[in-house]
Amino acid sequence: MSSINQYESIPNNVDLSTDKRLQRALEKWQPNFLSWWNDMGPEGFQKDQIYLRTAISADTEGWAHFDYVKMPDYRWGIFLTDPEPDRRIGFGDSYGQPVWQQVPGELRSQLKRLIVTQGDTEPASVEQQRLLGNICPSLYDLRNLFQVNVEEGRHLWAMVYLLHSYFGSDGREEAEGLLERRSGNPDKPRILGAFNEPISDWLSFYMFTYFTDRDGKYQLLSLAESSFDPLSRTCKFMLTEEAHHMFVGETGVMRVIQRACDLMKQGDDVRKLGGIDLPLLQRYLNRWYTVSLDLFGGEESSNAALYFGSGMKGRAYEKQYEDHVALDGTYAIPAPGADGVTTRDVPMRNAMNVVLRDAYSEDSQRGVDRWNKCIRENGIDFELKLPSPAFHRAIGLCAHMPFDPSGRLLNQAEFDRRKYEFLPSPEDEAYVASLMHGVYEPGKIANWIAPPTKGIKDKPFEFEYVRREAH
């Protein structure tokens, strides 16, 4: 297992010091990154001591060190899993041939676009979440927010390393562009729609880290299959960090549910008791799940076919499939019908976006099942549901069509009239906003959420996860 050199200006396990030109280029980019972090990272907490984990090896077992650190001093770096001896291409037209250590000239533009798009999501989410520390429900949650933020920053470094290393001056320009776009900026927005959505409350943050970061997991899984070996090894390491982000989302929603159930036992009106009612939570779920579905792209895609056939981007867990070439066979994709959602078969390669999206939806459902188990165990007659993939879509065959969450096609007037049965209303958002007040005393927590069942790294909930020494 290659070791991480923590003592260089840029911690890494890629022997960066042996490539002085690359090292100088990245050291030139580094102050621009820190300037972006100080401008667009978590507002108001840059001088505080945060109990964070930092990578000290690329091993999936025990790879992290926990200690207090100020976020601008976090040891962001470049970490790849070790190369797999004699690794072969696992899918597409070149199945079985040796993987690439350099970018094939004919695929340069497409590979660069995949890396830039992935890289753009990382700083975008930090920008979306930068104000949440001011309304955190507990120090435990505040620390988890900052852990997510610094790791998104490191994921940005991962993509920038690839751009600098393998794409020359074009890559360096793209790396600068990753620091110039801004989430939600009308003139220079982030590339993907979900990363321009505002995250102004913690319920949205939990939904984002559960649903939208789960999209990130599946994009990383597909890129981890890539025939471009440095990209594959980079994404495999990123997946070790992504798991925590989804944990924050799943357990955060679970704690909101548990508190709602506790309050329902005290009275029927959860809002009067200062909690988040389950129908409101369902509307937030509907919004964030469907916004995240758009990240997979259109259902029938020639680009997806190209990515698979050329070996750039595979299916998640490609080894589980019998046919790794996928020139034969079809896949059923959802499409709009006269009254609702129907399906039609398309060539397998053209359906790769839906193959990945279906795997994502199955994974998402497992967490929803756990949330529903909690509701049942509390004796509450309510069930959370993932909406139809036709509902509330901005991309794909059902884009901007008035489907309800069950997949029934309404007329536009009825959809407009009933819209806030399905999605958060301005009143819903105002109510959730009214609950958001910062709680910074160790062991204390906001009224609308239950405490976690256990703390971080065997620490109790009452542990001082953030030392606000600067205040």
N, C-alpha and C positions, 0 to 999 in steps of 0.2 A: 504494500500500500504506500503510495507516494505521500510524503509529509508536506504539511503546509508551513511555509516560512512566514512566521508571524512578525518578523522583525524588519522586513523590507517596508518601504513606504507604501507599497501595495501588497498586502499579504497574498500569497499565491502558492499553488502546487504545480505550476507549469514552467518552472525554471525561467521566470521572466528575466532575471538578471543576465542570462546568457544571450538575450536578444536586446542589445542596447537601443536599437532604433525603436523597437516596439515599446520598450520600457519608457523611453523619453516621450513618445507620443501619448502614452497613457498617463504619465506624470504631468503632462501638459493639460490633459483633459480633467485630471483629478481636482484642481482648484475650481474649475467651472462646475463640476459636480457638487462640491462643497458649498459653492455660492448658491446654486439652485436649492440645495438642501436647507440652507439657512433662510432662504427667501420663501420656499414653498413647502418645506417640511412642517412637522407639528408646531403650531404656533403657541409660543409662551412657555415651552418646556425644554428649550435647547440647553439650558444651563443646569438642569436638574440631573440627579443621579438615578438611573433606571436599572432595575435588576434584569439584565438582558442575557441571552445566550449568544455566544459567538462561536463560529465554526473553528475547530482546531485540527480536524482531520476530515478526509472525504469518505470515511467509513460510515456506513449507516448505523453502526453500533457505537453509541457513546461518543458521537462526533462533536458535541458542543460543550463549551465551558460557560458557567453561569457566574456573573458578578455584576457589581454596580459599574455603570459607565455613563458618561454624558453622550447623548446621541451623536453630536458632531465628531466625537472621538471614536465612534464605533469602528471596528476594524473591518471595513468593507474590503472585499478581495475577490480573487479569481480562482474558483475551485472546480475542477473536473474530476469525475470518477476515473479510476485507473483504466487504461486501455484494455480491451478484451483481446487476448492473443488470437490471431488468425480470424478475427471477426469478419463475417460475410454479410453481404446485402440480404436482407430478410424478406423482401417483397419487390414486386414490380418487374419490369422488363429485364433487369440485370440481376435477378434473383440468383443467389449463390456465388456471385463474383465478389472479390475483395472490396471492402468499404473504401471510401475516398478519404484521404488525408488532406487533400486540397480541393478547392471548388472547381468542378468541371466548367470550362469556359462557356458552354452552351446553356448552363443552368445558373450562371452567375446572377443575373437580374432577379430571377424568381426566388433563389435562395436568400438573396439579400433582402427581398421584400418580406419573406417569412420571418427573418430575424428582426428586422426593423419593426414589424407589426407586433411581434411578441415583446420586444424591448419597450415599445411605446406604452404598453399596458402597465408597466411597473411604476414609473414615476407618476403616471396618471392617477393610480389609486392612492398614492401618497398625497397628491394634490387634493383629491376628492375628500380625504379624511383629515385634512390638516387642522380643522377647527374643533374636532370632536373631543379633544382633551379638555376643553373648557366646560364640557357638560357631561363628564364621565360619571357613571353610576357608582364606581368604587376604584380604589387604587389597584386592585387586582385587574379590573377591566382596563384601566389606564395603561398598565404595564403591557397587557396583551395587545392593545392597539399599537403601542410603540414597537413591540417585537415584530408585529406584522409590517409596520412601516420600514424599519431598518432592513428587514429581509427583502422587501420589495426593492429597496435601494440596492441591495447586493445583486438581485436578479437583473437589475439594470446594468450593473457592472459586467455580469456574465455575457450579456448580449453585446455590450460595447467591446469587450475583449475580442469576440468573434469578428465584429466589424473592422476593428483595427488590424487584427492579425491576418485576415484572409481577403479583404476587399479594398485594400489600398486607399487612395485618396477619396474615392467614392464612399468607402466605409467610414473614414474619418469625418466626412461631411454629414453623413447620416447620424453618426454618434453625437455631433453637435446639435443636430435637429431634435434629438431626443430630449435635450435640455431646453429647447426653445418653444416647443408646443406647450399648451396649457389646457388642462381639463376644463371644459365648458366655455373656453374662450371663443367667441364667434369668429374671430379673424384667424386664429391659429389653434383650432381644436385638436384634441387627441384623435387618433385614426379611427378607433372603433366607438360606436355610439354609446355603449354601456359605460364607457370610461369618461363620458362627458355628463353623465347624470349626477345631480347633486346628492351628496350624502350628508345630510344636515342633522340627523338624529341617530341614536344608537340602534334602534330597531332596523333602520336601513343598513347600518354597518353590519349587523349580524346577518341580515339577509344577503348582503353583498359577499361577505366572507364565506357564507355557506354556498350560495348559488353561483356567483360570478367567479370566485376563486376556484370553484369546482370546474368551471369551464377551463380555467387556467391549468388545472390538473390534467384534463383530457387533452388540451393542446400540447402540454409538455410530454404526455405519454406518447402522443403521435409523433412528435419531433424526436423523442428519445429512440424511436425506431429508425431514424434517418440514416441513409447511407453515408452522409457527411459525418464522419466519426466525431470530430470536435464538437459539433452541435449536439449529437447524441449524448456524449459524455457530459456536456454542460447541463443538459436538461435532466439527466438522471440525478445529478446532485441537487438541482433546484427542487426536484420532487420531494427530497427529504425535508425541505423547509416548508413547502406548500401545505403539507399535511397539518401543520400547526394552525395555519390560517383557516382551514375548513373546520378544525376542532373549535376554534374561537366562535365561528358562526353557528355550528350545530349546538354547542353547549349554551351559547348565548340565547338562542331562540328557545331552547329547552327551559332555561331559567325564567324567561318571560312567561312561558306557558305554565310552569309550576306556580309562579306567583299569581297568575290569573286564576288558576284553580283554587289556590288558597283563599283568594279574595271572594271567589264565587261561593265558597262555603260560608262566608260571613254575610253575604247578601247577593241579590241577583244582579245589581248594577255595578259592574267592575269599575266603570269610569268614575262613579261617585266615590269609590274607595281608592281612587288614584292608581288604578292598574290599566293594563292594556288588554282589552277584551279579545276573545278568540276570533270573532268575525272580522275585527279590524286586522288582526294578525294575518288572517287568510287573504285579505285584500293586498297587504304588503307582499305576501308570498306570491300572489298572482303577478304583481308588477315585476319583482326582481327575477323570478324564474323565467318569465317570457322575455324580458330584456336580455337575459343571459343566453337564451336560445338563439337570439339573433347573432350572437358572436360566432356561431358555427357556420354562418353563411347560408346561401341558397340550397334548397333541397336537391336540385339537379345542377351539377357544376362541372364544366369542362376543366376549370382550374384544379378542382379536386382530383379529377382523372389524371391530369398532367402530373400533379405532385406525387400521386401514387405510382403511376407508370414509370416515372423517371427515377423513383427511389428517394425523393426528397422528404416525403411525409407519409408515414404508414398509418395503420390502424392501431388503436390502443391495444396492448397485449397481443401483438401480431402473431405470436407463436401459437395462440389458441385456435387459429384458423387452419383449415386443411389446405385450402387453395391460396397460395401466396402471390399468385400472378393475377388472378381475378379478371382474366380476359373473357371468361365464360360466365354465364349466370346473370341473374338480375336481383334487384332489391326493391321492395315495396316502399315507396315514399308517400307521405300524406299530401293530398292535393284537395283544393276546394271542389265540392260537388254542388248539386242543385239546392240541397237543403242542409248540408253539413260537410263533414270531412270524409273524403273517400281516399282510395289509394290507387296508385298506378305503378307498374313495374318499369324500372329503367335499368340500363346496363350497370353492373355492380360498381365499376370504377367511377361512373358519374354520380353515384349515390354515396360516396365516401363521407361527405359531410353529415348525412343522416345516419350512417353507420356509427360514426363517432358520437353524434348527438343522442342516438338511442341508448348507447352505453352510458352516457352522462345522465340521461333521464332515469335509467334503472338505478344508478348510483344515488341520485337525488332522492328517489323514492324510499330508499332504505332509511335515510334520516327522517323523512316524513313519517315513516312507520314507527320509528322510535318516539317521535313527538306524540303520535296518536296513542301509543302504549301508555305514555305518561298521563294523557288526558283520561283514558279509560281507567287507569289505576286510581285516579282521583274521583272516580264515579261520575264523571261529566259526560253527558250525551252530546258529543261534538266530534267531528272528524275533519282534519285538514286534508286538502286534496291538491295535487298538482293539476293545473288547468290543461286543457287541450293544447297541443303545439300549434293549433291554428289561431288561438286567441292572442290578441294584443301584439301582433307581429308587425315589425317595420321592414323586415327583409324576408324574401322567399315567396313561395307561391300564394301564400295567404296574407301577404302584406297589406295592411290598411283595409282589410275586409272585416265586417261587423260580426265576427263570431263571438258567442258567449263562452264562458270557461268550460262548458260541457262539450263544446264543438258544434253547437247548433248555429246555423247562419241566420242572423236576424236581419230585418231591414234597418237601414241606417238610422231612421228616426227612433225606432225602439231601442237600438243600442245607445244612442245619445241620451235617451231618457233614463236608461238603466245603468249608465256607465259607472256610477259610483256605488252600485251594488257589487261591482266586480273589482274596482281599483280604488286606491285611497283618494278620498275627496279632500278638498282644501280644508274642510272642517276636521277630518281625520288627522291631517298633517299638523294642523294648528294644535289639536289636542295632544298629540305625541310631543310636539315641541314644548308644550307647557309643562311636561313632565321632566324635561331635560335640565337638570341642575347639577353642577359639579359637586361630587362627594369625595373629599380628600383625606379624611381621617381614617387611619388604619382600623380595619374591622367594621367600618360602617358601610352602608349600602343604600341606594335609592329605594324608594317604596315600591316601584313598579317592576322590580326584578328580584328573584331569589338569589341568595349567595351560591357560589359553586360548591359542589360536593367535596372538592379537595383543591388545594392550592397548587402553585408551580414548584416543581422540583422538591416535592415533599415538604414545602413550606405551608404553614397554616394560612387560612384566609386573612387572618389578622396581621400577617407579616407586612412590613413597610416596603411594598414593591416599588414605590417611587419616593425618593427622598427630595422633597421640595426645598432644597437648601438655599435656593436663590430667592425665596419669597419671604 
